[in-house]
Amino acid sequence: MFGAAILLTALLAAQADGKVVRGHLSTREQWAFLTRFCFLSGEGMFTYEVEYESKYAVQKLLLYYDTEDQWPAVYKSGKTCEEKLAVLDEPMRHQFVNLSTQFSTFSGCEARRRTDREPTYVCRGNRTFFSARERWWFIAVSNCESEKGLSLTYNFLMTNGPPDSLWTYQFSADEMHILRTNMCMLGIQTAILFISIVLAAELRSRGLFHTTYKLFMAAVLLQTAGLVLLFASYRCYANDGEGLPKIKLAGRILEAGSDFTFLLLLLLCAKGYTITRGRLRQASAIKLTIFLSLYVVSWGILFVYEQLFFDPGEVLYLYESPGGYGLVVLKILGWAMFVYSTSFTIKHYPEKWGFFLPFSTMYTVWFLSAPMVIVCANYLIDKWVREKVVNGVEHGITFVGHIFFLILTRPTAANKNFPFHVRTSQISVMEQMPNGTAGNNNLDHFSAHAYAPSAPLAVLGSQQSTPTELFVISTSTERPTASNGKPYVKQDASFPHQLNANVRDD
């Protein structure tokens, strides 16, 4: 219910952030921020269409760039309207447009008179940006002499490069290549989903299709679905400059769901679930439930905060905001929980070292990579490339995490790191037993050996038996007996074993 509420709130709160920007501004202030865009030098084009009533004349479009003495010096600075205009380098850089017929040659304005209405100004024009590098430009409007405030209807188109370029035309410089990245990652993630389904069929045929692998498949499916929606949104954006902002938001939520599911999977594996035990102890289950609940609730609060309070005049991309830093902290807390759980499992089950050593090493890197890249991006990478770099790194880290888990759990006879040695049917039987025990396996503690064990075969009369540790136990609670009437399943640390025999791998 909480997740549905977050989704509904976020979708309702979503604002179109496309680079075709339309709207109507009405405020009592004399100066107001409208939008921003990162333009390529010599290729960036700002096209405007503005209409307003003459009683609000003369309004001006203001073009600030991203150096410390320009936009950061005026936005939310407490300066007066005149002081905010004083930082503009005029007339050398042509950083404002007087929306008046008096400057019609430069502004493209004309006066229109309509019956029973105030005369209006309609202005159309464009500007090309030349600078030493890609720059963020911030569009504002002002009339420092107005006692009525500001009122105008505007329609902006901000573009980069030639109109026939699918990859650059509609995109801000910081967003370029995101479409390509998402398209490539969608193809790779689809391949991972297909391979995981093939391996799931193999695991199912062996009775080793455990809950942890099902969680892995759910994480892969959610990630693939999220990439489908993100790709669809960015592809539409490339066509019309507006995209599908609600679809994009839904894609982000699906990817977050994949991240939560994979986090749950890693923590369960770290605690040995389905690897060294068939259930978590009550205390462990409670701790894990509390941790994940707090994780999801915190993420939901930060996500809604981003949607409601994200200020594009101050924050250029998600991880510069308090909400973004909060998400980084959550990732580090998840890693701490992972290390804590893994260390105890390795201590008590050293025979599973072959699986847990690469598992813990790889996923320590996986947990810490994204926070490290985000922090480095905020302080070392130029502002106009941060979003596309972080987007590529995040999807790359997710891919590496999924493909490594796929390798670790590949069900091949030669794979000594394969974590599962107890079948799903055995766990089902143990759940039905009063003491949760079947053979040498207990729900809280599987017998100690790594996969794949080699066990001798017993020749009981003319019959051969399969290694009981890996045998699909029937629902009967009676133990099978040999011809002498004694049970051949023995409760000792050397199990599985039987008499007389030749070695066979499962």
N, C-alpha and C positions, 0 to 999 in steps of 0.2 A: 504493500500500500504506500509506504513511504517513497519507494522508488518511482511509483506511478505519479505521486504528487510532485516529486522533483521534475519529472519529465514534463508534466502538464504546465507547471509554473514556468519552466525554462522556455518551453515552446511559446507560451503566451507573451513572455517577456522579450523574446528575440526581436532584434531590429535588423532590417536589411542593411548589410554593410557593403553592398556592391558599389562599384565605382561609377555607376549611374546613380546619382544622388538627387532625389526629388523631395520637396517638402515646402511647408509654409512656416515662416518664423514670425512670431508676434511676441514682443517683450517690451517692458518699460525701460530696459537698459539701453544705453547708447552704444554699446559695443557687445558683439556676440560671436562665438565660435560656431562654424557650420560643419566643416569636414576637413579631412586630411588625405594626402596621397603621396607616395614616393615616386618621383618622376626621374626618368633617365635623362641625362644631359643631352640636349639637342633633339631628342626623340619624344620627350614628354609633351603632351598637349592638354591644355585646360580649356574646355568649351563651356560657355555659360549662357543661360537664358534666364533673365530676371524680369519680374513685373511687380510694380508697387504703385500705390496711390501718391499723387504729387504732394499731398500734405505732409508726407514723410521725407520729402526731398531736403537735401541731396544726400542719398545714402552712397556708401563706398564699399566696394569689395577690396579686402586687404589680403595680401599674399606674403606670409611670413615663412622664412626657412628655418632650419633646425639648429643653427649655431646658438651658443649661449647668450649672445647679445641680442637675439631676435625672439623667437617664440618662447623659450624658457624664461626670458626676461619680462614677458608681458602677461602670460597666461596665469590666472589666479595669483597675480602679484600684488593686487591692491592698488595698482596705478590708476590714474584717471584716464579717461578716453583720450585726451590730448597727449598724455605721456605715452600711451600705447601706440599712437600714431607716430610719435617722434622717433621711434627706433627704426622706422622704415627708411631705407636709403633712396630717397627720391631727389631728383628725377632720373638718376643714373640707372636704377634697376627696375623702374616702372612697377613698383610693388603695390600700387592701388589703382583701382578703376573707379573714376567718378561716374556714377550712374545717372547721367543728366544729358539733356540734349545740347547743353552748352559745350559739351566735350564729345559730341556725337561721332566725330571722326575716329576718336580713340576708343570710345566706349561702345559704339554701335547702338545708341539709344535713340528712340523716337517717342514723341508724345502722342497719346491717343485719347480722344474725348468720346465719352459715351453718355447717352441720355440718362439723366437722374443719378449720375455718379460722378465722383471726383475724376478729373483727368488722371490718366495713369502713364507711367513711363514703362516702356518695353525695351529691354536692352539685350542684344545678342552679340557675342564676340568670342574670341579665343586668345590664348596666350601660349607661347612656346617657351620652355625653360632651358636655359643654358647655365651650366655650373661646372665646377672642377670635378665633381663626382655625382653619383646618385644622391638626391637630397629629399628629405621629407619636407613637403610644403603644406602649410596650414592655412585654410581659407576662413576668413572672418568677415564681418560686415559691421559698419559703424556709421553713426551720424552724431558727432559730438555737439552739435548745436540743437538737436531735437529735444523738445520738451514732451513729446508724445511717445518717445521710444523708437522702436524699429518694427517694421512690418513689410514683408516681401514674400513672394512666391518664387522659388528658384528650381532650376533644373540644370545640374552639372553633369558633364561627361569628362572623365579624366582617363587618359590613355597613354600607352607607351609603345613606340615602334610603329611599323606599318599596319594598316587596317587588315591586311590579309594574313597576319601572323597570329595563329591560334594560340601560341604559347606565351605571347608577351602583350598583345594589344590592350586587352581589358585589365591586365594585372598590374598592381602596384609592384615596384621593383623588388620589394621584400617578399612578394608572393610568387614571383616567377619560378618556374620549374616545380612548383608544388603539384600541378596537374600531372606532369610527367612522372614525378616520384610516386604519386598515389596510383597511377596507372600501372607502373612496374610492380609496385608492392601488391596490388590487387592480383596480378597474374601469379606472383610467387605464392601469395597466401592461398590462392585457389589450388595451386599444386600441392601445398602442404595439407590442405583439407582432403584432397583426393587420396594422398598417400596415407593419411591417418585413417581414412575409411577402409582402405585395403588392409592395413595392419590390424584394425579393429576386428575385421572379419576373421583374420588369422587367430587373434587372441580369443575371440568368441569360440572358435572351433576347438581350442585347447582348454576352454574353461578358465581363462585368465583375463577375461574382460572385466577388470575391476573398476570400482567407482572412481579412482584417481584418473584412470585413462578416459573415462567418460567425461570427467571435468575438463581434461585436456581438449577433448573434441569439442566441448561446449565453448571453451575459450577461443579455439581456432574458428569455429563457426561464427561467433559474435564478432571477432576481428574481421573476418571476411565480409560479413554483412555491413559492418561499419564502413569498410573501405568502399564497398559498392555505393553506399549513399554519399560518401565524401566525393568519390569520383564523379557521380552524377551531378552533384551540386557544382563542383568546379568546372565540369564540362559545360553546363548551362551558363555558368558565369563567363566562360571564355566566349560564348556566343553573344550574350546580351549585357554583360557588365553588372547584372543584378543577381544571377544565380538562383539558388533555392535555399535561402538561409535557414528555414525550418528543417529541411532535409539534411543540411550540413550539421545542424545542431543534433538531430537524431543520430547521425553517423558518429558524432563525437561521444554521445551517450552510450551507443553500442560498443564503441572501442573501450570506453571506461568500464562497461560491464565485462568485457573480455579481460581487462586488466585485473578486476576484482576476482573473477573466476580463476585466473591463472595464479593470482596471489594465494587464494584459498588452496589450490592444488599444491603449490610449493610448500605451504605451511603444513598441510596434511602429510605430504611426503617427508618433510623434515621431522615430523613426529613419528614417522614410521607406519602410518596408516596404510593398510593392505600390503606393506612390505615386511614389517616385523610384528604387526598386530592387526587384528580384525576389527578393533574398535578402540576409541580413545577412552582413557580413564575419565571419570566424571569431572574431576578437577581440571584436567587438560581441556576437555570439551567446553567447560564453562569459560575458561580463560580465552580460548580461541574465539568463542562466540562473542564475548564482550569486546575483544580486540577488533574483530571484523565489523561488528555493529558500530563501534566508535569510528572506525575507518570510513565506512560507507556514509554514516551520518555527517562526519566532518567533510568528506568530499562533496556531499550534497549541498551543505551549507556554503562551502567555498564556490561551488559551481553556480548556485543561485546568486550569490554575492557578485560573482563576475558578470552574470547576465543583467543584474539590476543596477550595479554601480560602476561597471567598467567605463572609464572616461577616456575616449579616444584622443582627447586633447593632451592627456598626460601619459597614457600607457600605449606603447606602440605594438605590443603583442602580449599574450596571456601571462607569460612568466615574469613580466616586469611589475605585475600587480600584486597586492597582498594575497589575493586568492591563489595566484601562481606559486608564490613562495610557500604557502600553506600546503599545496599539493606536493612540493619537493620534500617538505618535512614529513608528510605522511609516507612517502616512499622510503625514507631513511628509517622511520619507525618500523615499517614492514620488514626491512632488512634485519634490524636488530632482533625482532621476533623470530625470524628465520634462522639466524645464527644461533640464538639461544636454544631453539628446538633441535637443530641438527647436531649440536655438540653433545647433547644428552643422548640422542639416539645412537651416535657413533660410539659413545662411551659404553653403552649397555649391549650393543650389537656389533662388535668389531668384525664379525664375519661378513658384514655387509659393507665393509670399507671400500670394496671395489666399485660399488655404486655410489656411495655417499661422498667419496673424495672428489671425483669430477663433478658430481651434482652440486655440492656445497661451494666448490671453487668457482664453477661457471656462474651460478646464480648469485653469488656475492658480487661478481663483476656486473651481472645483469641488473641487480638492484641499484648499484651505485653509479652506473654509467650515465643514466638520464640526469640525476641531480648534478653530477660533475659537469656534464656538457651544458646544462642550463645555466649553472653558475658561471662557467667560462664564457658562455655566449653573452651573458649580461655585462661582463666586465672586459672581455678581450675581443669579441667579434663586433664588427661595425653594425650599427643599428639597422641599416638598410638590407642586411642579409640574414639577420637573426631568425626570423620566422621560418624561412625556407630551410635553413640549416637544422634547426631544432625539429622541424617536421620530419625531415629525412632521417635524422638520428633516432628519433622516437620510434618510427616505423621499422628502422633497421634493427634496433634493440629488441623489439617485439618479435621480429622474424627470427633472430638468432636464438632467443629464448625458446620459441616453439620448435625450431628445427633441432636444437640440442636435446630437448626432451624426447623428441621423436627418435633420435639416434640412441639415446640411453635405454629406451623401452622397446627397441625393435625385437621381436620375438624370434630370434634365431638360435638354434641349438649351440652355436659356437660363441654366443655372446655371454660371457661370464658375468658381465655387469647387469644383466637383466634382473630387475628387482623382485619379480614375483615368483614364489615357489609354492604357494598354497593356492589351490583352485577356488573359484567362487562357490562351487558346490560344497566344498569343505567348510567354508565360512557359513554357508546357509545351515549346514548340519550343526555346527558348533553353536549357532544362535538358538537352535531348538533344544540343545542339551541343557539340562538343569545347571550344570557347572561350567557351561561354555567350553567344554573340552571334547576333542575327538582325536584319538591317537596321542601323539606327542604335542599336538597343537592346541593352544588355548587362545580364545579371542584376544586376551590381553598380552599374549606372549607366544609368538610362533616358535617352532623348534629352530635350533641354531644351525643353519648352514646356508651357504650362498647358492644361488641358481647357477648352473644347473647341476644338481647333485647326481652322483653316480651311486647306484645301490645294487648290490648283488641280487640275483634272482634265486628264489627258493624253489627247489624241486620237491613238491609235496605230492608223492605218488606219481601220477602221470601229468599233474598240472603244474604250470608255472604261474607265479604271481607277479603282478606289477609292483614296483616300488610304492608302498602304501602312502608315503609322504605326498606323492603327486597323484595318487589314485582318486578318482571321483567317488567319494564316499556316498553310499546309499543312505536313505533316510532311516534305515534300521539302526537301532541302538545296540544290536548284538554284534560282537566281534567275530569275524570269521575264525575258524579253527582248523588245525591241521588234522591229519589222519589219526594222530595219537590223542586227540581230544583237547590239546592244549592250545591256547591262543598264540598265534605267531606274531601279533602286534605287541611289542613289549614297551613299557614305559621307562625308557632309559635315555641317557644323553647321546648314545651312539645311533639312535634311530634316524633314518630308516636302515634296517638291516634284516636279512634273513639268512637262512643257512644254505649251504651247498652251492656256491655258485659263480656263475659267469656275470660280468659287469655289463650293464645296459644303461645308456643315457636316455632320458625322457625326450 
